[in-house]
């Protein structure tokens, strides 16, 4: 894509008047103690220095900064917010400034913050006014702090006031300026959430943002930046989001979006003026952005906009944290504004496949509002794609960067609030870690535990490393392995409950959570360990994420001071963890008591059933009982009763009316034969009975609750802990209950309650016995694990990826979308995969015997998986399945072992792919009868004409009800299949 000459809409080179605004006073906003931070004064100093040395500044009209008037700021922000920012730097706020900053997301404040915020907003207003009046053709406001994240009543993401939004409202309100329609282009790598919300219903403003989104996992980590967010009411269609699904997007990707979305819509919209939120953190080498836009790319994006609004364009600096990248990018843009000439440079790369997918989705969403988007893009165009991230990026030869930009690109982007850099803009590592550890090792806190950590041997796993009986994953331990100085027990007025489907450390079953809000009628027993604040940070880390760059603490001395007044602090750096909310419980011996749990929004999700409430597993419950008993708090019977109450009591805060209580009592009486109790709309039944000794018994599956006679006393049924989720396994016995817990799924209202597919018909059995070939899914079928989930956890992204897996396997999102989303969360390197594969695969019980049985019957066996060949080949080798009988995806790596993506040519890389693979197998070999066995929606798809004749759903690891209800045969034990072949 070569340089393009100017269009007719611009002003000639000799007439162009360009303004530039820089003021050293905006450098007075910095971290309180001078600590390194990516958003620092050197950002604007570096740009200004570059423009001066290149001779650009003397070709421009240099403008003086002006503070914004409150009346203009109040058009965007609320009065309370303006009052805080106006006064935050005054002496009266000296003692409270850090505490106030901690309330916000990724914000610091100091004595110079107020002045800088007012100068930044006022400067953008000033240059916009000069351009609107025609005194200047265009201008660049080199301002900080940035603004596009700041919302009506909230500073966030380094932004205090929304500079561009304030200037936009100013232009629209000053009628004599005759600016009636404004196009805002936000090319910062992060979504401009604050600007979007400001103009959500305003058809006078066309807001366009292109940003890394990665399905809501990239900062600001919500759904606001999704392409479906198009505005509301009269503003519907005037909000355009282009959300990247992955990092490493470069010139080709951005220019494709310009050519096929932004430029056509801009022509139809015909703005009177253009404001650009010019963040340069999508540039090559930016430590936060992870994208690869070159100075040429930025110049071309700006050049293409010069044809609109008679070239009336204002750039306002937003993000950008590599000093060389932002300086070179800003220089390239200024040369476009000044010269309006051919842009030199080129890019030979094609956009990623995901880029075309996003472009087409955006066009489809908005075609009803913009007729220029109605036509389908030619296949010849969209087939020109780079399906994997490319190693090489072209950068202008005139830009001699002092460092290798490839080394600066981060495969894992740290949250904005936690990244620390030095004066030369390098990420700080071990030296910083040593410094904060030394400081925090001198401070003691009480860590109050309410779950498995109440048992001392379990808690010491977080200090010394290792695991106790029942745990499936070891702990890494703390840097300081000193034992707790003191241990004591206390009770607190908080609600204990159990939730989540399963955990990596304990397997199936819920784990303990504490409602962060206290209620006098609730009592929770807590074991307090006196440890250092340094150790507490290491425990926080292990509770929330497998790995993290601890160059800075998660919870520091400032946090400790603030939490005493605030009551709790959410940790942005580990927000995807389950225990990211640190709660202050008071003082003991003048030492603060801290615990960690979920936050209020999580509580609401538990209440609404968006996140499941689940009883704990037997192993987990036993550890809680041991902690309470050995700690001298309760007897065994009392401990079991305590856990039972926590797992069965309604989480809702709504008081029960007499009528409601009567209704619930009647329901409990009906459900008594199966000891069922429903919990806040979640189909979870928690059974807790006396005794700790588990009983070994051959289970007999009862699949329909209505088959149980109400005349059978509950004492004659023995509940046995099983690895099978959401099912009851029972044997008849005259003994009392001997299991601490069992998590049982109520079949009331379930599709399976109306199905007899656990009992195969004669036709199904005949097909199974006469099959010429059997195709097996691998994850959660042949193996007990979901391979990509295990790999993700190994690489540090287990929880986030597991949630996507559940959505994919349940069929709620297209498989290829979920696969790309999951991989983008952790981008595994070749060395990580090789290290991961050193662990032997876990084969499902009975699988080896079943394969041998099928082979003895001359039945061909295939493995068909949406997972990856690298992980499936060892499984095939163990089971004696030839490599040519594997149909799976392939991870792709570069010459240095960096992750490049996956092979999209493999049929199983997309929805319907397993069906395609089965059809190919059947056609190639002419099988008369073929069976598919698996657990997910993509396995069920294989049962179609020309594909599988029979689908057997295996629910022994994961039971997906929507899939199981449509299966020809539902089994929970491969022994059933083996025995049926005799």
KATAJO-V166231 format. One record per backbone hydrogen bond with DSSP energy under -0.5 kcal/mol. NH is the residue of the N-H (numbers start at 1). CO is the residue of the C=O. Records with the same first field share a line. If there is no record, write none. Layout:
# KATAJO-V166231
NH: CO ; CO
This chain:
# KATAJO-V166231
10: 7
15: 12
16: 12 ; 13
18: 16
19: 138
20: 61
21: 140
22: 63
26: 23
27: 24
28: 25
29: 26
30: 28
34: 31
38: 419
40: 38
43: 40
44: 41
45: 41
46: 42
47: 43
48: 44
49: 45
50: 46
51: 47
52: 48
53: 49
54: 50
55: 52
56: 51
57: 51
59: 56
60: 57
61: 18
62: 60
63: 20 ; 61
68: 118
72: 69
73: 69
74: 70
75: 72
76: 73
77: 73
78: 152
82: 78
83: 79
84: 80
85: 81
86: 82
87: 83
88: 84
90: 87
93: 90
94: 91
96: 93
97: 93
100: 96
101: 97
102: 98
103: 99 ; 100
104: 100 ; 101
105: 155
106: 104
112: 28
113: 110
116: 112
117: 113
118: 114
119: 115
120: 116
121: 117
122: 118
123: 119
124: 120
125: 121
126: 122
127: 123
128: 124
129: 125
130: 126
131: 127
132: 128
133: 129
134: 130 ; 131
135: 130
136: 130
137: 17
138: 17
139: 313
140: 19
141: 315
142: 21 ; 140
143: 141
150: 147
151: 154
154: 151
156: 159
157: 105
158: 106
159: 156
160: 146
163: 161
166: 162
167: 163
168: 164
169: 165
170: 166
171: 167
172: 168
173: 169
174: 170
175: 173
177: 174
178: 175
180: 178
182: 204
183: 273
184: 182 ; 206
185: 183 ; 275
186: 184 ; 208
187: 185 ; 277
188: 277
191: 219
193: 191
194: 148
195: 148
196: 192
197: 193
198: 194
199: 195
200: 197
202: 199
203: 201
205: 202
206: 182 ; 204
207: 205 ; 238
208: 184 ; 206
209: 240
210: 186
211: 242
212: 189
213: 244
214: 244
217: 213 ; 214
218: 213
221: 218
226: 223
229: 226
230: 228
232: 200
235: 232
236: 233
237: 230
238: 230 ; 235
239: 230
240: 207
241: 239
242: 209
243: 241
244: 211 ; 242
248: 290
251: 292
254: 250
255: 251
256: 252
257: 253
258: 254
259: 255
260: 256
261: 257
262: 257
263: 258
265: 261
266: 262
267: 263
268: 264
269: 265
270: 266
272: 181
273: 181
274: 312
275: 183
276: 314
277: 185 ; 275
278: 276 ; 316
279: 277
280: 319
283: 280
284: 293
286: 283
290: 286
292: 249
293: 282
298: 294
299: 295
300: 296
301: 297
302: 298
303: 299
304: 300
305: 301 ; 302
306: 302 ; 303
308: 305
311: 308
312: 309
313: 137 ; 311
314: 274
315: 139
316: 276
317: 141
318: 278
323: 321
326: 322
327: 323
328: 324
329: 325
330: 326
331: 327
332: 328
333: 329
334: 330
335: 331
336: 332
337: 333
338: 334
339: 335
340: 335 ; 336
343: 4
344: 342
347: 1
353: 386
356: 352
357: 353
358: 354
359: 355
360: 356
361: 357
362: 358
363: 359
364: 360
365: 361
366: 362
367: 363
369: 366
370: 366
371: 369
373: 370
374: 371
381: 378
382: 378
383: 379
384: 381
385: 383
386: 351
387: 385
389: 900
399: 396
400: 398
401: 399
405: 403
407: 404
408: 404 ; 405
409: 405 ; 406
411: 409
413: 411
414: 412
418: 415
419: 415
422: 426
425: 422
428: 420
433: 429
434: 430
435: 431
436: 432
437: 433
438: 434
439: 435
440: 436
441: 437
442: 439
443: 440
445: 531
446: 592
447: 445 ; 529
448: 446 ; 594
449: 447 ; 527
454: 451
455: 452
456: 454
458: 455
459: 455
460: 456
461: 458
462: 458 ; 459
463: 459
464: 460
465: 460 ; 461
466: 475
471: 468
472: 505
473: 505
475: 466
478: 463
481: 479
485: 530
488: 528
490: 526
492: 524
494: 492
496: 494
497: 513
499: 511
500: 612
503: 507
507: 503
509: 501
510: 615
511: 499
513: 497
515: 495
516: 514
519: 493
522: 519
524: 492
526: 490
527: 449
528: 488 ; 526
529: 447 ; 527
530: 486 ; 528
531: 445 ; 529
533: 440 ; 443
534: 440
536: 532
537: 533
538: 534
539: 535
540: 536
541: 537
542: 538
543: 539
544: 540 ; 541
545: 541
550: 548
551: 549
552: 549
560: 556
561: 557
562: 558
563: 559
564: 560
565: 562
566: 562
567: 563
569: 582
571: 580
572: 570
574: 571
575: 572
577: 574
580: 577
581: 597
582: 569 ; 580
583: 595
584: 567
585: 593
586: 593
588: 591
591: 588
593: 586
594: 446 ; 592
595: 583
597: 581
603: 599
604: 600
605: 601
606: 602
607: 603
608: 604
609: 605 ; 606
610: 605
611: 605
614: 498
617: 510
621: 617
622: 618
623: 619
624: 620
625: 621
626: 622
627: 623
628: 624
629: 625
630: 626
631: 627
632: 629
633: 628
634: 628
639: 635
640: 636
641: 637
642: 638
643: 639
644: 640
645: 641
646: 642
647: 643
648: 644
649: 645
661: 657
662: 658
663: 659
664: 660
665: 661
666: 662
667: 663
668: 664
669: 665
670: 666
671: 667
672: 668 ; 669
673: 670
674: 671
675: 672
676: 671
679: 682
680: 678
682: 679
684: 682
685: 744
687: 685 ; 742
688: 686
689: 739 ; 740
694: 692
699: 697
700: 730
702: 728
703: 701
707: 704
708: 705
712: 709
713: 711
716: 713
717: 714
718: 731
719: 717
720: 729
725: 723
727: 724 ; 743
730: 700
731: 718
733: 716
742: 687
744: 685 ; 742
746: 744
750: 747
753: 750
754: 751
755: 752
759: 756
760: 758
765: 761
766: 762
767: 763
768: 764
769: 765
770: 766
771: 768
772: 929
773: 929
774: 860
775: 931
776: 774 ; 862
777: 933
780: 783 ; 785
781: 778
782: 777
783: 778
784: 842
787: 785
789: 786
790: 786
791: 787
792: 788
793: 789
794: 790
795: 791
796: 792 ; 793
797: 792
801: 797
802: 798
803: 799
804: 800
805: 801
806: 802
807: 803
808: 804
809: 805
810: 806
811: 807 ; 808
812: 807
813: 807
818: 814
819: 815
820: 816
821: 817
822: 818
823: 819
824: 820
825: 821 ; 822
826: 823
827: 823
830: 897
833: 829
834: 830
835: 831
836: 832
837: 833
838: 835
839: 836
843: 841
844: 782
847: 844
850: 846
851: 847
852: 848
853: 849
854: 850
855: 851
856: 852
857: 853
858: 855
859: 854
860: 772 ; 858
862: 774
863: 885
864: 776 ; 862
865: 863 ; 887
869: 889
871: 868
872: 868
873: 869
875: 871
876: 872
877: 873
878: 874
879: 875
880: 876 ; 877
881: 876
882: 880
885: 882
886: 883
887: 863 ; 885
888: 886
889: 867
892: 901
894: 898
897: 894
900: 892
901: 892
903: 890
904: 902
906: 903
909: 906
910: 907
913: 910
916: 912
917: 913
918: 914
919: 915
920: 916
921: 917
922: 918
923: 919
924: 920
925: 921
926: 922
927: 922
931: 773
932: 950
933: 775
934: 952
937: 809
939: 936
940: 936
941: 937
942: 939
943: 940
944: 942
947: 944
948: 942
949: 930
950: 930
952: 932 ; 950
953: 951 ; 969
954: 934 ; 952
955: 953 ; 971
958: 780
960: 958
961: 959
963: 960
964: 960
965: 961
966: 963
967: 964
968: 951
969: 951
970: 757
971: 953 ; 969
974: 845
976: 973
977: 973
978: 974
979: 975
980: 976
981: 977 ; 978
982: 979
